[in-house]
């Protein structure tokens, strides 16, 4: 029923698209904090040159370098506690070159740079972003979740807008999000491979198959066949199953305290949307393209206008797939962690009880959203595939 490579085939393309993209885009969420930090540092350095030693305190306070969760902030300092909550939320959402499990417990990830040759080393050389890493006589440092080329002292230079002017090497590092993508791909491969093996001896599902088979049958009977048709649906089942379980499992992983936010990273959702888009276009039959460029059954003068509208629709479809998944998962993380942060800000048992109850309610709701977003993405993908392979009768 399930091919051994069901969970693996589509991920080859997924990791090709998303690994470098996520590595390059992992600092996007920190743009606002970087501007604030720049404004503060600008007053300290009128010549737009700042030494790494002078910036050590600011880097330590930055959520991506040093979390500052252990710093004591008195209950009377409301603004200070708001700042701690903001840093904690941003740290949870941001990508990083290390995988933190709980507090200081974690492990470094491989840094892969292309700078006049391939440079591969452990992120432990950065010492949580506080040190300069020397590799083959070149020096690199992490500044606001991005790797810059520096001198031995870690000098960062700025332009008149206080943006770093240091050269950035081409970054293909295995960041936290990329690590989770690879981990989930391997996990799904062995999970579905094991389920497939159970059907060799009996058609009755066992172990994980008892839970997965109803979901697989649901995707086949309620999504693929109605939207694509019995004639063509089998060609797309591997992709639809992979995309559904990939999104769903990663959404669930994002609900753990590990700080994983893969589907809340727009680089990943763009990759998933582009894969769906390209499969749709390469699957398009003559009728599909005719209804885009020269729609039958309408006046000739209106056909060029409709063609423009249809071409715009081709771009809007992957864009909507990208934003829908990205925005929903990102918003869920922000809301839940912000409400938890209110308990810390108010520092009151009176506030803790209702906010804890509200958080638990939203957490359960977010679990439903995690499955719903996987279902919606899979449903829309099947609709696009069905439109591409649909055969029309022209009279």
C-alpha positions as CSV (number, residue, x, y, z in Angstrom):
1,X,0.0,0.0,0.0
2,X,2.8,2.4,0.9
3,X,6.1,2.4,-1.1
4,X,9.3,2.2,0.8
5,X,10.3,5.6,-0.6
6,X,7.0,7.4,0.0
7,X,8.4,9.5,2.8
8,X,11.8,10.0,1.1
9,X,11.2,10.8,-2.5
10,X,9.8,14.3,-2.2
11,X,12.2,15.3,0.6
12,X,15.2,15.1,-1.8
13,X,13.8,18.1,-3.5
14,X,12.7,19.7,-0.3
15,X,16.1,19.6,1.4
16,X,17.7,20.9,-1.9
17,X,15.5,23.9,-1.9
18,X,15.2,24.6,1.9
19,X,18.6,23.9,3.3
20,X,20.5,26.8,1.8
21,X,17.4,29.0,1.9
22,X,16.8,28.4,5.6
23,X,20.5,28.9,6.3
24,X,20.5,32.2,4.5
25,X,17.1,33.3,5.9
26,X,17.4,32.2,9.5
27,X,18.1,35.7,10.8
28,X,15.1,37.3,9.1
29,X,13.0,37.3,12.2
30,X,15.6,39.3,14.0
31,X,15.5,42.3,11.7
32,X,13.6,44.6,14.1
33,X,15.8,43.7,17.0
34,X,18.9,44.3,14.9
35,X,17.6,47.9,14.1
36,X,17.1,48.6,17.8
37,X,20.6,47.3,18.6
38,X,22.0,49.4,15.7
39,X,20.4,52.5,17.1
40,X,21.9,51.9,20.5
41,X,25.3,51.1,19.2
42,X,25.3,54.2,16.9
43,X,25.4,56.5,19.9
44,X,28.4,54.6,21.3
45,X,30.4,54.7,18.1
46,X,30.2,57.9,16.1
47,X,32.8,56.6,13.6
48,X,30.7,53.6,12.6
49,X,33.4,51.1,13.7
50,X,32.8,48.9,16.7
51,X,35.2,46.3,18.1
52,X,33.9,42.9,19.2
53,X,35.1,43.4,22.7
54,X,33.1,46.6,23.1
55,X,30.0,44.9,21.8
56,X,30.3,41.8,24.0
57,X,27.7,43.0,26.5
58,X,25.2,43.8,23.7
59,X,25.9,40.5,22.0
60,X,25.4,38.7,25.3
61,X,22.0,40.4,25.7
62,X,20.9,39.5,22.2
63,X,18.6,36.5,22.3
64,X,20.4,34.6,19.5
65,X,23.8,34.9,21.2
66,X,23.2,34.9,25.0
67,X,19.7,34.3,26.2
68,X,19.9,36.2,29.5
69,X,17.2,34.0,31.0
70,X,19.1,33.7,34.2
71,X,19.3,37.4,34.9
72,X,17.2,38.5,37.9
73,X,14.7,41.2,37.1
74,X,12.7,42.6,40.1
75,X,8.9,42.4,39.9
76,X,8.7,46.2,40.1
77,X,10.7,46.6,36.8
78,X,7.8,46.0,34.4
79,X,9.7,47.3,31.4
80,X,12.7,45.0,32.2
81,X,10.4,42.0,32.4
82,X,8.7,42.9,29.1
83,X,12.2,43.0,27.5
84,X,13.0,39.6,28.9
85,X,9.7,38.2,27.5
86,X,10.4,39.7,24.1
87,X,13.9,38.2,24.0
88,X,12.6,34.8,25.0
89,X,9.9,34.8,22.3
90,X,12.3,36.0,19.7
91,X,14.8,33.4,20.7
92,X,12.2,30.7,20.5
93,X,11.2,31.8,17.0
94,X,14.7,32.4,15.6
95,X,16.9,29.9,13.9
96,X,20.4,29.3,15.3
97,X,23.7,27.5,14.6
98,X,23.2,25.4,17.8
99,X,20.5,23.1,18.9
100,X,19.4,24.0,22.5
101,X,17.3,21.3,24.3
102,X,16.8,22.7,27.8
103,X,18.6,25.8,29.1
104,X,22.4,25.3,28.5
105,X,21.9,21.7,27.4
106,X,22.3,21.3,23.7
107,X,24.9,20.5,21.0
108,X,26.7,22.4,18.2
109,X,25.8,22.0,14.5
110,X,28.1,22.0,11.5
111,X,28.9,25.3,9.9
112,X,29.4,25.1,6.1
113,X,30.7,28.2,4.4
114,X,32.0,28.9,0.9
115,X,34.7,31.6,1.0
116,X,37.4,31.0,-1.6
117,X,36.9,27.3,-0.9
118,X,34.7,25.2,1.3
119,X,35.0,25.8,5.1
120,X,33.5,23.2,7.4
121,X,33.7,23.5,11.2
122,X,31.7,23.1,14.3
123,X,29.6,26.0,15.6
124,X,31.2,25.3,19.0
125,X,34.1,27.5,17.8
126,X,31.8,30.5,18.2
127,X,31.2,29.8,21.9
128,X,27.6,30.8,21.7
129,X,28.4,33.7,19.5
130,X,30.8,35.3,21.9
131,X,34.1,34.3,20.1
132,X,35.7,34.7,16.7
133,X,36.2,31.4,14.9
134,X,39.5,30.9,13.0
135,X,39.4,28.6,10.0
136,X,42.3,28.2,7.6
137,X,43.6,31.6,8.5
138,X,40.2,33.3,8.0
139,X,38.2,34.7,10.8
140,X,34.4,34.6,11.2
141,X,31.9,35.7,13.8
142,X,28.2,35.5,14.4
143,X,26.5,38.9,14.6
144,X,22.8,39.1,15.0
145,X,22.4,35.4,13.8
146,X,24.4,36.0,10.7
147,X,28.0,35.0,10.0
148,X,30.4,37.8,8.9
149,X,34.0,37.7,7.9
150,X,36.2,39.7,10.3
151,X,39.8,40.2,11.5
152,X,41.3,38.4,14.5
153,X,39.8,40.9,16.9
154,X,36.3,40.5,15.5
155,X,35.9,44.0,14.1
156,X,32.5,44.8,12.6
157,X,32.3,48.0,10.5
158,X,29.1,49.8,9.7
159,X,27.8,52.2,7.0
160,X,26.1,55.5,7.6
161,X,22.8,53.6,8.4
162,X,24.7,51.4,10.9
163,X,24.4,48.2,8.8
164,X,27.3,45.8,8.9
165,X,29.6,46.2,5.8
166,X,31.7,43.1,6.5
167,X,31.7,40.5,3.8
168,X,29.3,37.6,4.3
169,X,30.4,34.2,3.1
170,X,28.0,32.0,1.3
171,X,26.3,30.1,4.1
172,X,25.1,26.5,3.7
173,X,25.3,25.7,7.4
174,X,23.1,23.0,9.0
175,X,21.1,25.3,11.3
176,X,18.6,24.2,13.9
177,X,15.7,24.3,11.3
178,X,17.7,22.4,8.7
179,X,18.7,19.8,11.2
180,X,15.0,19.3,12.1
181,X,14.1,18.9,8.4
182,X,16.7,16.2,7.9
183,X,15.8,14.5,11.2
184,X,12.1,14.5,10.2
185,X,12.9,13.2,6.7
186,X,14.9,10.3,8.2
187,X,12.2,9.6,10.8
188,X,9.4,9.5,8.3
189,X,11.4,7.3,5.9
190,X,12.0,4.6,8.5
191,X,8.5,5.0,10.0
192,X,6.7,4.4,6.7
193,X,9.2,1.8,5.6
194,X,8.4,-0.2,8.7
195,X,4.7,0.2,8.1
196,X,5.1,-1.0,4.5
197,X,7.0,-4.1,5.7
198,X,4.1,-5.2,7.9
199,X,1.8,-5.5,4.8
200,X,4.1,-8.2,3.3
201,X,2.8,-10.8,5.8
202,X,-0.7,-9.5,6.4
203,X,-3.1,-7.0,5.1
204,X,-4.2,-6.2,8.6
205,X,-2.2,-3.2,9.9
206,X,-0.1,-3.5,13.0
207,X,1.9,-1.2,15.3
208,X,2.1,2.3,13.8
209,X,0.1,1.1,10.8
210,X,-3.1,1.0,12.9
211,X,-2.8,4.7,13.5
212,X,-1.4,5.7,10.1
213,X,-3.6,3.6,7.7
214,X,-6.9,5.5,8.5
215,X,-5.1,8.8,7.8
216,X,-3.6,7.5,4.5
217,X,-7.0,6.1,3.4
218,X,-8.6,9.5,4.3
219,X,-6.0,11.4,2.1
220,X,-6.6,9.0,-0.7
221,X,-10.4,8.8,-0.6
222,X,-11.3,12.2,0.6
223,X,-8.6,14.4,-0.9
224,X,-6.7,12.8,-3.8
225,X,-9.5,10.9,-5.7
226,X,-12.2,13.6,-5.5
227,X,-9.9,16.4,-6.5
228,X,-7.5,14.7,-9.0
229,X,-9.6,11.8,-10.3
230,X,-9.2,8.1,-10.2
231,X,-7.3,8.1,-13.4
232,X,-4.4,10.2,-12.2
233,X,-4.4,10.3,-8.4
234,X,-1.8,7.6,-7.9
235,X,0.9,9.7,-9.5
236,X,0.6,12.2,-6.7
237,X,-0.1,10.1,-3.7
238,X,3.5,9.9,-2.6
239,X,3.9,13.7,-2.6
240,X,0.5,14.3,-0.9
241,X,1.2,11.8,1.8
242,X,4.7,13.2,2.3
243,X,3.6,16.8,2.4
244,X,0.8,16.1,4.9
245,X,2.8,14.1,7.4
246,X,5.9,16.3,7.0
247,X,3.9,19.5,7.8
248,X,1.9,17.9,10.6
249,X,4.8,16.3,12.4
250,X,6.9,19.5,12.2
251,X,3.9,21.5,13.5
252,X,3.7,19.1,16.4
253,X,7.5,19.3,17.0
254,X,7.1,23.1,17.1
255,X,4.7,22.7,20.1
256,X,7.5,21.2,22.2
257,X,9.8,23.2,24.4
258,X,12.7,22.6,22.0
259,X,12.2,25.9,20.3
260,X,11.7,24.4,16.9
261,X,9.9,26.7,14.5
262,X,10.5,25.0,11.1
263,X,7.0,25.7,9.6
264,X,7.2,29.2,11.0
265,X,10.2,29.9,8.9
266,X,9.1,31.4,5.6
267,X,12.1,29.9,3.7
268,X,10.7,26.4,4.4
269,X,7.1,27.3,3.5
270,X,8.4,28.9,0.2
271,X,10.2,25.7,-0.6
272,X,7.0,23.6,0.0
273,X,4.9,26.0,-2.1
274,X,7.5,26.0,-5.0
275,X,7.6,22.3,-5.1
276,X,3.8,22.2,-5.4
277,X,3.9,24.9,-8.0
278,X,6.5,23.2,-10.2
279,X,4.7,19.8,-10.0
280,X,1.5,21.5,-11.1
281,X,3.1,23.2,-14.0
282,X,5.0,20.2,-15.3
283,X,1.8,18.1,-14.9
284,X,-0.3,20.6,-16.9
285,X,-2.0,19.2,-20.0
286,X,-3.1,21.0,-23.2
287,X,-6.5,21.8,-21.7
288,X,-4.8,23.4,-18.6
289,X,-2.6,25.7,-20.6
290,X,-5.5,26.5,-23.1
291,X,-7.7,27.7,-20.2
292,X,-4.9,30.0,-19.1
293,X,-3.7,31.5,-22.3
294,X,-6.7,31.2,-24.7
295,X,-9.8,30.3,-22.7
296,X,-12.5,28.6,-24.8
297,X,-16.1,29.6,-24.7
298,X,-15.5,33.4,-24.1
299,X,-15.4,36.3,-26.7
300,X,-12.0,36.6,-28.4
301,X,-11.5,40.2,-27.2
302,X,-11.8,39.1,-23.6
303,X,-9.3,36.2,-23.9
304,X,-6.1,38.4,-23.6
305,X,-7.6,40.0,-20.4
306,X,-8.4,36.7,-18.9
307,X,-5.0,35.4,-19.8
308,X,-3.3,38.1,-17.8
309,X,-5.6,37.4,-14.8
310,X,-4.9,33.7,-15.0
311,X,-1.1,34.3,-15.1
312,X,-1.4,36.5,-12.0
313,X,-3.3,33.6,-10.4
314,X,-0.3,31.3,-11.1
315,X,1.8,33.5,-8.9
316,X,-0.8,34.1,-6.3
317,X,-1.3,30.3,-5.6
318,X,2.2,29.5,-4.3
319,X,2.2,32.9,-2.5
320,X,-1.0,32.0,-0.7
321,X,0.3,28.5,0.2
322,X,3.5,30.2,1.6
323,X,1.8,32.9,3.7
324,X,-1.1,30.7,5.0
325,X,1.2,28.1,6.6
326,X,3.9,30.5,7.7
327,X,1.6,33.1,9.3
328,X,-0.7,30.6,11.1
329,X,2.1,28.7,12.7
330,X,4.2,31.8,13.6
331,X,1.1,33.5,15.1
332,X,0.3,30.5,17.3
333,X,3.8,30.5,18.8
334,X,3.8,34.2,19.4
335,X,0.4,34.2,21.1
336,X,1.0,31.3,23.4
337,X,4.5,32.5,24.5
338,X,3.2,36.0,25.0
339,X,0.4,34.9,27.3
340,X,2.9,32.9,29.3
341,X,5.1,35.9,29.4
342,X,2.2,37.9,31.0
343,X,2.5,35.6,34.1
344,X,6.1,36.6,34.4
345,X,5.4,40.3,33.8
346,X,2.6,40.6,36.4
347,X,4.4,38.3,38.9
348,X,1.1,37.5,40.6
349,X,-0.7,34.3,41.5
350,X,-3.9,36.1,40.7
351,X,-2.7,36.6,37.1
352,X,-1.0,33.1,36.9
353,X,-4.2,31.1,37.3
354,X,-6.3,32.6,34.5
355,X,-3.4,33.0,32.1
356,X,-2.3,29.4,32.7
357,X,-5.8,28.2,31.9
358,X,-6.0,30.4,28.8
359,X,-2.6,29.1,27.6
360,X,-3.7,25.4,28.0
361,X,-6.8,26.2,26.0
362,X,-4.8,27.9,23.2
363,X,-2.3,25.0,23.3
364,X,-5.0,22.5,22.6
365,X,-6.4,24.7,19.9
366,X,-3.0,25.0,18.4
367,X,-2.7,21.2,18.2
368,X,-5.9,21.2,16.1
369,X,-4.4,24.0,14.0
370,X,-1.3,22.0,13.4
371,X,-3.3,19.2,11.8
372,X,-5.6,21.6,10.1
373,X,-2.8,23.4,8.3
374,X,-1.4,20.2,7.1
375,X,-4.8,19.2,5.8
376,X,-5.4,22.6,4.0
377,X,-2.0,22.5,2.4
378,X,-2.6,19.0,1.1
379,X,-6.1,19.8,0.0
380,X,-5.0,22.8,-2.0
381,X,-2.1,20.9,-3.6
382,X,-4.5,18.2,-4.8
383,X,-6.8,20.9,-6.2
384,X,-4.0,22.4,-8.2
385,X,-2.9,19.0,-9.5
386,X,-6.4,18.1,-10.4
387,X,-6.8,21.3,-12.4
388,X,-3.6,20.6,-14.3
389,X,-4.6,17.1,-15.4
390,X,-8.3,17.6,-15.9
391,X,-9.6,16.8,-19.3
392,X,-12.3,18.9,-20.8
393,X,-14.8,18.1,-23.5
394,X,-14.9,21.0,-26.1
395,X,-18.0,21.3,-28.2
